[in-house]
Amino acid sequence: MQTTITRAGGSLCTLLALTACGSNHAPEELNQLPAYLGSITQADYDGKSNDLLTAGLGKTGLAAAAPAYANADQPTPQELRRNAIHANYRAVLDIGANSGYGTLYGPNVDSSGNVGAGEGLIGGSEYIAYADDGTGKKNVTLMVQIPASFDPERACIVTGTSSGSRGIYGAIGSSGEWGLKKGCAVAYADKGSGTGLYVFEDDSVNLQNGQRAGRAAAAKNAIFAPDLSDAERLAFATANPNRIAFKHAHSQQNPEKDWGKATLQAVEMAYYVLNERYGVLARDSSKHLVRLTPKNTITIASSISNGAGAALLAAEQDTKGLISGVAASEPQVQPAASIAYSVRQGGVAVAGPGRALFDYATYAALYQPCIASVAGSAGRCTALAAKGLLTGADLAAQQADAKKRLQAYGWLPESDALQAAHAGTNILVAVTYAYAYGKFSVTDKVCGFSFAQTDGTGNPTPLTSAQKAASFAAQNGILGSVFYENSVGGAKVYTAGVSPSNTLADQSLDGFLCLRSLATGQDSVSGSALQGALAAQSARVRAGMVEVQVSGKLNGKPAIIVQGRSDTLIPVNHASRAYLGLNAAVEGANSKLRYIEVTNANHFDSFSSALPTLIVPLHVYLNRALDAMYAHLKTAQALPPSQVVRTLTRADATTAITNVNLPPIAAAPVPGNLINVTGTVVDVPN
């Protein structure tokens, strides 16, 4: 369609879609809906009865128990949204007493750090749509929140790609909160790996609004439905009752390879809805003119964990200049294998920095359950020792050896006290990502593993109607418990699994040795090359691992990464430190990347309440990194140098955490705290 408009000076030119007019003036462009976007739903919130940040719960409601549904078997979309925000906000922040919630962060703490007496509700508009290729099989959920305080004359956008495998509200409490308070639009994405519970027995799925429907009725509106015929579904359900499937593991698309793309699409959606809202109507057209562009809008790619990795991927893949800068916390990022850089701590070289997630997660899945063992239940330690994978005459010695092996594989000594507490998390990661990277079907039972809810005896049990109905709000994207189908005597939850190779109750060690083999291509005990079907599965998994590697090339974009030195899920040697080194190798003097390593901070802020003598909340430093990046982009304030920030833990949980415990990111760190990058050598002080 052609539209004739009047240009500056009275001249006329023909505008065809986005084609420039060829004058010395900036071309006027029509706002175009991206082709991959489905229908967009809009909801407006007044900031009193309901809002963008807290779903009307406010600071007090977020800190309280989850609200009840009027009808637990049929919650409304608004109730599901409310409870999803409640669950996701609490999942990424420590809201325990004296944790800093309500004093250092939280809805009532404004963008300048001032503590208010109110509840912190933020009015505005929320837009949600699927990004898809027309098949309905991708259905990446995108969302844009525009606070009422948004000013198009000082436009800014912050990305909030979900952490972990969470749904669309997964970053509401991290970069989402910062952006809304700052008056920025927030562009969210679930990365194609969020929520999406599928139940075989009733063939039911989640819809975009959170409610449940049958797969046939949902059609292309399902968040996730497995690629199975009805006959295949019935056969699997009959042979394997009460198993479940979920999107991250079972979409057969390796969604991680597209996390950067999804983040960029969320930014493009933000520009579209902002220009629909603030752009004027073009003459002789029903379309709006583009008012906001990357030239007059600050856009910061941000989030935590997997969402932070997505932010870095988006910055690397940004060919349109959509992203101005990056502020990422504890990124799950996987540098491409390289010998072009090295990492040292205290002058001592780190062995093998930059290992892949599935590599170190499957390694941890072997040894962390041993460390978590107590007297009388040391089957994992005993079984590892019998296979020559552990030494020690007794449980204490075996656990000490397990910690040494993890340190040799890249974990820091600061993680020793946290290894046991992370065993269950790494089990979920190892099994989920095996399916994801290999693009396996839920029916493949990779290494004998599946997912289900468990009863008190370790057997699969059905979900209740209320559990299914609330799944959109309650689930974190990785669902149920890991079951070992090959356990002696029949399928059991992995903690009760008995390995066929030794008939020991060793927490399903045979299955985890199999996963480890998929990561390495070798038998985990003998070291010999895999053969047959297992070799083929390993090739598929390792091909998927390559698909998600990052290049380290940020194209000169300013970026700040923060991570806790005590991170036990994503070790700093394999993530942030390695990314800093790879970036130095590929960008050299053009790099504008800064790395802030925070002592006594872990991947999960909740540990700051559970273990106050060991852990402080990292979230405060994400906010400070965002502040620093915004100031750099807005007023050209210098980026802080790469450094170690040395925090102070508390004596106990009754002591309130303050800024004394959490010193600022220094504009001029003392020499003993500087992280130096010399050529391609990263030097981190002890």
Number of C-alpha atoms within 10 A of each C-alpha: 6 10 14 14 17 12 16 10 6 8 9 12 16 14 18 14 14 13 12 15 17 9 11 6 10 11 16 18 19 25 24 17 15 12 10 14 21 18 11 14 11 14 11 17 19 15 20 15 12 20 23 27 29 28 25 23 24 24 22 15 15 24 19 12 10 16 13 10 15 10 11 14 14 17 19 18 15 13 20 22 20 23 24 29 29 28 20 25 25 18 18 22 23 26 23 15 15 19 26 23 20 21 19 19 25 26 27 23 21 17 18 9 13 12 16 13 10 12 20 24 24 27 24 22 18 21 19 23 22 22 25 18 14 13 9 18 21 23 26 29 24 28 26 28 28 28 26 19 15 19 14 18 10 12 18 24 29 32 33 38 41 33 31 24 26 30 31 30 26 32 30 28 25 27 32 29 26 25 27 27 22 20 22 29 31 32 31 35 38 30 34 33 34 30 27 32 28 28 25 22 16 13 17 21 33 27 22 22 17 26 20 22 18 17 22 13 11 18 15 18 21 28 29 32 29 23 14 13 9 12 9 12 18 17 14 17 19 12 9 16 16 19 26 24 26 27 28 30 29 29 25 19 22 27 23 25 20 19 28 26 20 27 31 29 23 29 29 17 26 25 26 21 21 23 23 20 13 15 19 15 16 19 13 10 14 9 17 20 20 23 21 19 17 16 9 13 21 20 26 31 32 35 34 31 24 24 36 31 28 36 34 33 30 26 30 19 19 18 11 8 13 23 26 22 28 29 31 33 32 32 27 26 28 25 25 20 17 14 12 12 19 24 23 18 14 10 12 12 14 16 13 17 27 27 20 22 22 26 19 23 25 26 21 29 25 27 25 25 28 30 27 19 17 12 9 7 15 21 22 24 31 22 23 21 15 12 13 10 17 20 19 15 9 12 21 15 14 22 24 16 18 27 25 15 17 20 15 14 21 19 26 19 16 18 22 18 14 22 23 19 15 19 21 17 13 24 21 19 20 23 26 25 24 30 29 24 28 25 20 21 18 23 18 12 16 23 23 19 26 26 27 23 19 20 11 7 10 17 16 24 15 17 18 9 12 14 15 23 24 24 25 30 24 20 22 22 24 24 25 21 22 23 28 30 23 20 26 18 10 11 21 26 25 27 19 19 27 26 21 16 10 14 13 19 22 24 27 30 29 24 25 25 20 20 32 28 25 29 27 19 22 19 19 21 14 9 11 11 12 19 13 7 9 19 17 14 24 25 18 19 27 20 13 23 25 16 15 22 17 23 18 24 21 24 17 17 17 22 25 24 28 29 31 28 27 27 25 26 25 25 28 26 24 24 23 30 26 27 29 25 28 28 25 25 21 18 17 17 10 14 19 19 24 20 24 27 27 25 23 24 28 28 25 23 20 21 20 29 24 14 17 22 16 23 27 32 30 26 27 17 25 26 22 16 27 27 16 20 25 23 14 16 17 13 9 10 12 12 20 20 21 26 26 26 23 18 19 19 22 20 12 16 17 12 13 14 25 15 13 10 15 21 14 14 21 16 13 12 16 10 10 11 19 20 22 16 18 11 13 20 19 23 21 22 17 11
